[in-house]
Amino acid sequence: MPVDETRFTNALNPMILTRYKENMPTAKVPRETETVYSDLRGACLRGADLAGRDLTGADLCRADLRKSVLRDATLCYSDMTGADLSGANLLHANLECADLAFAILNDANLKCANLFGANLVGAGMRGAELLGACLAGADLLDADMEGACLSGALYDMQTRWPERFDPSTCGAELIRNPGKAFAIDAGPGLQTKERHHNKQ
């Protein structure tokens, strides 16, 4: 559901994100501006370029983020319940403790994303790319993961999976003691270090 211009502009003040309607060109948010994001519930951000932006704690409930670019974005503790992120680029995004319950992540790029402690209950994740992602402590109960790529994804004993889903058959790797440092600095280098440690 698109938001009206006044509410959307106020939510992003003083940085104005020009793309709030589906038929407008993709927005490129100025990197030099610091912004406190507030109420973006139901915002239409389809195809928006939010790469590298800090959206910590943002309320993006039911937002339309289809095909959006959130590469390297920080979305810790954000509320994205019911948001549509189909085909979104979340490469290396930090989604620690984000609420993605019943979100749509079909065909999303979540390679090397940090989903430590994220709530993904009932999320649609068909065909999602989770190569090398951190899923330690994540809750994926009742998520639809048909066709999802989990090769090299890391999980721990606190990770909850859909019923009768075996992550090891999809290439995911169990880590014993990921620790908070892993969650904050998740990335290919640290993942390699963890795997090496587990083999010792």
C-alpha positions as CSV (number, residue, x, y, z in Angstrom):
1,M,0.0,0.0,0.0
2,P,1.6,3.3,-1.1
3,V,1.9,6.0,1.6
4,D,0.9,9.6,1.1
5,E,3.7,12.1,0.2
6,T,3.4,14.1,3.5
7,R,3.8,11.1,5.8
8,F,6.5,9.5,3.8
9,T,8.5,12.8,3.6
10,N,8.1,13.4,7.3
11,A,9.3,9.9,8.1
12,L,12.5,10.5,6.2
13,N,13.0,14.2,7.1
14,P,15.5,15.8,6.6
15,M,16.5,13.4,3.8
16,I,13.7,13.1,1.3
17,L,13.4,9.8,-0.6
18,T,11.8,10.8,-3.8
19,R,10.6,7.3,-4.8
20,Y,7.4,6.6,-2.9
21,K,5.2,5.5,-5.8
22,E,5.6,2.4,-7.9
23,N,5.7,4.3,-11.2
24,M,8.5,6.7,-10.2
25,P,12.2,6.2,-11.0
26,T,14.4,4.4,-8.5
27,A,15.6,6.6,-5.7
28,K,19.3,7.1,-4.8
29,V,19.5,8.2,-1.2
30,P,22.3,10.8,-0.5
31,R,25.1,9.1,1.4
32,E,26.2,12.2,3.2
33,T,23.0,12.7,5.1
34,E,22.3,11.0,8.5
35,T,18.7,10.1,9.0
36,V,16.6,8.7,11.8
37,Y,14.1,6.4,10.1
38,S,10.7,6.2,11.7
39,D,7.3,5.2,10.4
40,L,7.5,3.6,6.9
41,R,4.7,1.1,7.4
42,G,3.2,0.2,4.1
43,A,5.6,2.4,2.1
44,C,6.1,1.6,-1.6
45,L,9.8,1.3,-2.0
46,R,9.8,-1.0,-5.0
47,G,13.2,-0.9,-6.7
48,A,14.6,1.7,-4.3
49,D,18.3,2.0,-3.9
50,L,19.0,1.9,-0.2
51,A,22.5,0.3,-0.4
52,G,24.6,0.9,2.7
53,R,21.9,2.8,4.5
54,D,21.4,2.6,8.3
55,L,17.8,1.6,8.9
56,T,18.3,0.4,12.4
57,G,14.9,0.0,14.2
58,A,12.9,1.2,11.1
59,D,9.2,0.3,11.0
60,L,8.9,-1.3,7.5
61,C,5.9,-3.4,8.4
62,R,4.1,-4.5,5.2
63,A,6.4,-2.3,3.1
64,D,6.8,-3.0,-0.6
65,L,10.5,-3.6,-1.1
66,R,10.3,-5.8,-4.2
67,K,13.5,-5.6,-6.3
68,S,15.0,-3.0,-3.8
69,V,18.7,-2.7,-3.3
70,L,19.6,-3.1,0.4
71,R,23.2,-4.3,-0.2
72,D,25.3,-3.6,2.9
73,A,22.4,-2.0,4.6
74,T,21.9,-2.1,8.4
75,L,18.4,-3.3,9.4
76,C,19.1,-4.4,13.0
77,Y,15.9,-4.6,15.1
78,S,13.8,-3.4,12.2
79,D,10.1,-4.4,12.0
80,M,9.6,-5.9,8.5
81,T,6.7,-8.2,9.3
82,G,4.7,-8.9,6.2
83,A,7.0,-6.9,4.0
84,D,7.5,-7.9,0.4
85,L,11.2,-8.3,-0.4
86,S,10.8,-10.5,-3.4
87,G,13.9,-10.3,-5.5
88,A,15.5,-7.8,-3.2
89,N,19.3,-7.5,-3.0
90,L,20.4,-8.0,0.6
91,L,23.9,-9.0,0.0
92,H,26.0,-8.5,3.2
93,A,23.0,-6.8,4.9
94,N,22.9,-6.7,8.7
95,L,19.5,-8.0,9.8
96,E,20.4,-9.0,13.3
97,C,17.3,-9.5,15.5
98,A,15.1,-8.1,12.7
99,D,11.4,-9.1,12.7
100,L,10.7,-10.7,9.3
101,A,7.8,-12.8,10.4
102,F,5.6,-13.6,7.4
103,A,7.7,-11.5,5.1
104,I,8.1,-12.5,1.5
105,L,11.7,-13.1,0.5
106,N,11.2,-15.3,-2.5
107,D,14.3,-15.1,-4.9
108,A,15.9,-12.6,-2.6
109,N,19.7,-12.3,-2.5
110,L,20.8,-12.9,1.1
111,K,24.3,-14.0,0.5
112,C,26.5,-13.5,3.5
113,A,23.7,-11.6,5.2
114,N,23.7,-11.5,9.0
115,L,20.4,-12.9,10.3
116,F,21.6,-13.6,13.8
117,G,18.5,-13.9,16.0
118,A,16.1,-12.8,13.2
119,N,12.5,-13.8,13.4
120,L,11.6,-15.5,10.1
121,V,8.6,-17.4,11.3
122,G,6.2,-18.1,8.4
123,A,8.4,-16.2,5.9
124,G,8.3,-17.1,2.2
125,M,11.8,-17.9,1.1
126,R,11.4,-19.9,-2.1
127,G,14.5,-19.7,-4.2
128,A,16.2,-17.3,-1.7
129,E,20.0,-17.2,-1.9
130,L,21.5,-17.7,1.6
131,L,25.0,-18.7,0.6
132,G,27.3,-18.0,3.6
133,A,24.6,-16.3,5.6
134,C,24.6,-16.3,9.4
135,L,21.4,-18.0,10.7
136,A,22.6,-18.5,14.3
137,G,19.7,-18.0,16.7
138,A,17.3,-17.3,13.8
139,D,13.7,-18.6,14.0
140,L,12.6,-20.1,10.6
141,L,9.6,-22.1,12.0
142,D,7.0,-22.6,9.3
143,A,9.1,-20.7,6.7
144,D,8.7,-21.9,3.1
145,M,12.2,-22.7,2.0
146,E,11.5,-24.7,-1.1
147,G,14.4,-24.2,-3.5
148,A,16.4,-21.9,-1.2
149,C,20.2,-22.1,-1.5
150,L,21.8,-22.7,1.9
151,S,25.3,-23.7,0.8
152,G,27.8,-22.5,3.4
153,A,25.1,-20.9,5.6
154,L,26.0,-21.1,9.3
155,Y,23.5,-22.0,12.1
156,D,23.7,-23.1,15.7
157,M,21.7,-25.1,18.2
158,Q,19.4,-22.2,18.8
159,T,18.3,-21.9,15.1
160,R,14.8,-23.2,14.6
161,W,13.9,-24.7,11.2
162,P,10.6,-25.7,9.6
163,E,9.3,-29.0,10.7
164,R,11.0,-32.0,9.0
165,F,13.6,-29.7,7.4
166,D,17.2,-30.9,7.5
167,P,19.6,-28.0,6.9
168,S,22.6,-30.2,6.5
169,T,21.2,-31.8,3.4
170,C,21.1,-28.3,1.8
171,G,24.8,-27.5,2.6
172,A,24.3,-25.5,5.8
173,E,26.9,-25.9,8.5
174,L,26.4,-26.2,12.2
175,I,28.6,-24.0,14.4
176,R,29.0,-24.9,18.0
177,N,29.9,-21.5,19.7
178,P,29.3,-18.6,17.3
179,G,29.4,-15.9,20.0
180,K,28.2,-12.4,19.8
181,A,31.3,-11.3,17.9
182,F,30.4,-13.6,15.1
183,A,27.0,-12.0,14.8
184,I,28.3,-8.5,14.7
185,D,31.2,-9.1,12.3
186,A,29.7,-11.9,10.2
187,G,31.5,-12.1,6.8
188,P,33.3,-14.6,4.6
189,G,36.6,-14.2,6.5
190,L,35.2,-14.8,9.9
191,Q,33.0,-17.7,8.6
192,T,36.2,-19.3,7.3
193,K,37.8,-18.9,10.7
194,E,34.8,-20.5,12.4
195,R,34.9,-23.5,10.1
196,H,38.6,-23.9,10.6
197,H,38.1,-23.7,14.4
198,N,35.4,-26.4,14.3
199,K,37.6,-28.7,12.4
200,Q,40.4,-28.5,15.0
